[in-house]
Amino acid sequence: MARSLKKGPYVDEKLLKKIEGKKPQTAELIKTWSRRSQIAPEMVGFKFGVHNGKTHIEVLVSEDMVGHRLGEFSPTKKFVRHGGKMQKELEQKAKQAEIASAQAAKAAADTSKAKKK
């Protein structure tokens, strides 16, 4: 839901106090639970540890992130993978292709060493 323009963006006051008077290059990781805070231009260059419900995920704020919320860059759900028989077959084929390419690269390296001697 959009915030009223006359109210302005919501930035947690505690966050602003934590970055006040610090330089982005020398500042340490700033831990926060305030996922709803919008990223202000003053925050550019700082590293925030945004809590995702389990751990703090490190977020380096850049100019492109201004106006977005901190929680957007700290996903709360982890995608494991889709399962099933078909998925397992695809993974096995990918493994076999990787092994074959590694063996081919090793054979090529061995032949180039033999030519040098």
Phi, psi and omega in degrees: 000132183287148179268146180300139181295327181289336177281330182085176181288150179268118174232127182298131182297326179297323179295317180296323178293324182292327182265352183296126177079006179253156176257140183301327183289326185263348184287145176275183178294130180256110181280137179213149174253359184274080180288338185278351182290137176280153180275121180265160179300335179291341184273353184297130178098344180276154175256125179247142172260098185269125184284133180252011181108340180232310182224172175264125179259130183285128180232119175267117186279129176243175183295330181293339184274350183300130181099340177274172179261152181299324182295340180292337185256010178227087184296141182265344181241140182255123177280121180275288173174165173278144183257193175112168182295319183295320179296319179297320179296318179296320179294321179295318178297320179295320178297316180295320178295322179294317179296318180296319180292324177294320178294321179294320179294321179294318179295320179294322179292321179294320180291325179290327177291321181293325180290327181291328182281000000 
